[in-house]
Amino acid sequence: MSTFPGTIPELPGIGIDRFDQSVRDRATLFFLSHCHFDHMQGLPEATPLPGPLYASPHTAVILGMRYPQHSVVRVPIRERLNLTVRPGGEQAAYELCVQTVPAEHCPGSVMFYFETKTVRLLYTGDFRLSAESITVIERDRVRPNIVYLDSTFLSREYAFFPTRQTSMDRIVQICSRWLEGDRRNIVSLWPPASYGSEELFYQLASRLHQRIHVYASQREPYNHFAMLADIFTDDSVGARIHACRGKTLQHEVPCRKTREKAEFVLTIRPSARRWTNLRPEEPFSRQGGANLWYVCYSSHASSSELVDFVRSLQPEVQDIRFNVVENEEDRIRKEAYLRSLLVSGCEEGKKPTETEKEQMHCLPMGNFKAKAKLKLIARRDSDSDEENELFPKPMKMARRTGPD
């Protein structure tokens, strides 16, 4: 869940992945990395944004259907735009170069690489990059000195996830065996989000030759994409794979919840959060009951992948700021963990030498102040069990020394 406040001190007049009134009051140009609701706060408001909203072509289509009140500019992935930013008030206008970078979190998701005369900054949004995309970043000379990082799984507990293709292969295998076992058997798929599992749907349908039942309201965002043209069906009775979630607009109970079919329904839940301390050699799927399977599936980078990504940007990157922070304790823990892994020559679990410690520099974030309030871990006593709240402190991060 993103806790990014929507604005960046070094880029006045810019709003990213947050569109409530506090951001609208400070921005004249807006950017959306992808269409997940924790990145779209404020977009459902009827009042149009006070400036254009830049997004990838895929994201722009969904925006146009959901929120037609906003002026959306389509920016092809990897394209560079030269813009003039006029923050307003006493702040001077400045020239800004923006490049979209593939993020591979969900269809159309992008990072934004911003360059001005004084700063090079990469906002990652949510991401999980393939080796090919990292190569693209290197080839396009995306060399930020500041990174706003997707820190969702920046933890020792999430050092490893299987690749998405490996996870999808396993899901296809489980589905295939179940469907072949009895002609009455059906599969109930519970993706981790309502949007972002399109590749999984595509592979299930094409490899098993089965259309997937979803409700019309779920399918609407996909109607404009050729890849998904023959994937879904309205046939709730004949379909053997179901990804229908919640109630229909007519408040009908989902077909997969029909009691008399329960023994023939296998539920598969792709997820990442429950898979703590997973190792590469260990199974990444398990049964949670006779008719329930859990499969490790993540569209966010593991902590090892995050570290590899940051290392690919060194030595230029000097300041790393977290986009996902649960509370103050989480911020401190993530900061210390990433710093320990970025020390030159320091492997996971190995303490840095005194020389390596001297190479680490905490870089304060200056006037960065997050707008979103973050809850602290509750400190309970005999008088009160309420949770304290505060604005998060400016984040710091470690860097490795290297050539300028």
ChimeraX attribute file (.defattr): number of C-alpha atoms within 10 A of each C-alpha:
attribute: neighborCount
match mode: 1-to-1
recipient: residues
	/A:1	15
	/A:2	21
	/A:3	20
	/A:4	24
	/A:5	21
	/A:6	25
	/A:7	25
	/A:8	19
	/A:9	12
	/A:10	16
	/A:11	18
	/A:12	20
	/A:13	23
	/A:14	22
	/A:15	26
	/A:16	24
	/A:17	27
	/A:18	25
	/A:19	25
	/A:20	18
	/A:21	13
	/A:22	15
	/A:23	22
	/A:24	22
	/A:25	15
	/A:26	18
	/A:27	25
	/A:28	20
	/A:29	22
	/A:30	25
	/A:31	21
	/A:32	26
	/A:33	28
	/A:34	29
	/A:35	21
	/A:36	19
	/A:37	16
	/A:38	13
	/A:39	22
	/A:40	17
	/A:41	15
	/A:42	18
	/A:43	20
	/A:44	15
	/A:45	14
	/A:46	11
	/A:47	10
	/A:48	15
	/A:49	24
	/A:50	15
	/A:51	16
	/A:52	15
	/A:53	20
	/A:54	20
	/A:55	27
	/A:56	27
	/A:57	17
	/A:58	21
	/A:59	23
	/A:60	23
	/A:61	19
	/A:62	19
	/A:63	22
	/A:64	14
	/A:65	11
	/A:66	14
	/A:67	16
	/A:68	14
	/A:69	16
	/A:70	20
	/A:71	16
	/A:72	24
	/A:73	15
	/A:74	14
	/A:75	19
	/A:76	17
	/A:77	20
	/A:78	19
	/A:79	11
	/A:80	16
	/A:81	13
	/A:82	12
	/A:83	12
	/A:84	12
	/A:85	18
	/A:86	17
	/A:87	19
	/A:88	14
	/A:89	7
	/A:90	6
	/A:91	10
	/A:92	10
	/A:93	13
	/A:94	15
	/A:95	12
	/A:96	16
	/A:97	15
	/A:98	19
	/A:99	21
	/A:100	24
	/A:101	27
	/A:102	26
	/A:103	26
	/A:104	19
	/A:105	22
	/A:106	22
	/A:107	18
	/A:108	22
	/A:109	27
	/A:110	28
	/A:111	26
	/A:112	25
	/A:113	21
	/A:114	22
	/A:115	20
	/A:116	14
	/A:117	9
	/A:118	6
	/A:119	14
	/A:120	19
	/A:121	24
	/A:122	25
	/A:123	23
	/A:124	22
	/A:125	25
	/A:126	28
	/A:127	23
	/A:128	23
	/A:129	19
	/A:130	16
	/A:131	9
	/A:132	9
	/A:133	15
	/A:134	19
	/A:135	13
	/A:136	15
	/A:137	16
	/A:138	13
	/A:139	9
	/A:140	12
	/A:141	10
	/A:142	19
	/A:143	20
	/A:144	21
	/A:145	17
	/A:146	19
	/A:147	22
	/A:148	20
	/A:149	22
	/A:150	24
	/A:151	27
	/A:152	23
	/A:153	22
	/A:154	26
	/A:155	19
	/A:156	18
	/A:157	14
	/A:158	21
	/A:159	21
	/A:160	19
	/A:161	26
	/A:162	17
	/A:163	16
	/A:164	17
	/A:165	13
	/A:166	13
	/A:167	20
	/A:168	21
	/A:169	16
	/A:170	17
	/A:171	24
	/A:172	17
	/A:173	14
	/A:174	17
	/A:175	23
	/A:176	15
	/A:177	10
	/A:178	18
	/A:179	19
	/A:180	11
	/A:181	9
	/A:182	10
	/A:183	10
	/A:184	13
	/A:185	18
	/A:186	24
	/A:187	24
	/A:188	24
	/A:189	22
	/A:190	17
	/A:191	20
	/A:192	16
	/A:193	11
	/A:194	14
	/A:195	16
	/A:196	20
	/A:197	16
	/A:198	17
	/A:199	16
	/A:200	18
	/A:201	21
	/A:202	20
	/A:203	17
	/A:204	23
	/A:205	19
	/A:206	12
	/A:207	12
	/A:208	15
	/A:209	10
	/A:210	17
	/A:211	22
	/A:212	26
	/A:213	25
	/A:214	23
	/A:215	21
	/A:216	15
	/A:217	10
	/A:218	15
	/A:219	15
	/A:220	12
	/A:221	18
	/A:222	18
	/A:223	13
	/A:224	12
	/A:225	10
	/A:226	9
	/A:227	12
	/A:228	16
	/A:229	12
	/A:230	13
	/A:231	21
	/A:232	24
	/A:233	19
	/A:234	14
	/A:235	14
	/A:236	17
	/A:237	9
	/A:238	12
	/A:239	17
	/A:240	21
	/A:241	29
	/A:242	25
	/A:243	20
	/A:244	24
	/A:245	18
	/A:246	11
	/A:247	12
	/A:248	15
	/A:249	9
	/A:250	6
	/A:251	8
	/A:252	9
	/A:253	12
	/A:254	17
	/A:255	17
	/A:256	26
	/A:257	11
	/A:258	10
	/A:259	9
	/A:260	9
	/A:261	13
	/A:262	14
	/A:263	12
	/A:264	17
	/A:265	24
	/A:266	23
	/A:267	24
	/A:268	22
	/A:269	20
	/A:270	23
	/A:271	17
	/A:272	20
	/A:273	14
	/A:274	11
	/A:275	19
	/A:276	15
	/A:277	14
	/A:278	17
	/A:279	14
	/A:280	11
	/A:281	6
	/A:282	8
	/A:283	11
	/A:284	19
	/A:285	19
	/A:286	11
	/A:287	12
	/A:288	12
	/A:289	10
	/A:290	9
	/A:291	16
	/A:292	15
	/A:293	18
	/A:294	21
	/A:295	22
	/A:296	26
	/A:297	26
	/A:298	21
	/A:299	21
	/A:300	22
	/A:301	26
	/A:302	24
	/A:303	24
	/A:304	19
	/A:305	19
	/A:306	23
	/A:307	17
	/A:308	14
	/A:309	17
	/A:310	16
	/A:311	17
	/A:312	16
	/A:313	19
	/A:314	18
	/A:315	17
	/A:316	19
	/A:317	21
	/A:318	19
	/A:319	21
	/A:320	24
	/A:321	21
	/A:322	21
	/A:323	21
	/A:324	22
	/A:325	22
	/A:326	15
	/A:327	18
	/A:328	18
	/A:329	13
	/A:330	16
	/A:331	20
	/A:332	15
	/A:333	14
	/A:334	23
	/A:335	21
	/A:336	14
	/A:337	18
	/A:338	23
	/A:339	21
	/A:340	21
	/A:341	22
	/A:342	20
	/A:343	21
	/A:344	17
	/A:345	11
	/A:346	14
	/A:347	12
	/A:348	13
	/A:349	10
	/A:350	10
	/A:351	13
	/A:352	16
	/A:353	11
	/A:354	8
	/A:355	9
	/A:356	16
	/A:357	15
	/A:358	12
	/A:359	14
	/A:360	18
	/A:361	16
	/A:362	13
	/A:363	14
	/A:364	13
	/A:365	16
	/A:366	11
	/A:367	10
	/A:368	17
	/A:369	16
	/A:370	18
	/A:371	15
	/A:372	14
	/A:373	13
	/A:374	17
	/A:375	17
	/A:376	17
	/A:377	15
	/A:378	12
	/A:379	10
	/A:380	11
	/A:381	8
	/A:382	5
	/A:383	6
	/A:384	9
	/A:385	10
	/A:386	11
	/A:387	11
	/A:388	12
	/A:389	14
	/A:390	12
	/A:391	15
	/A:392	19
	/A:393	13
	/A:394	13
	/A:395	20
	/A:396	21
	/A:397	21
	/A:398	24
	/A:399	24
	/A:400	21
	/A:401	17
	/A:402	9
	/A:403	7
	/A:404	5
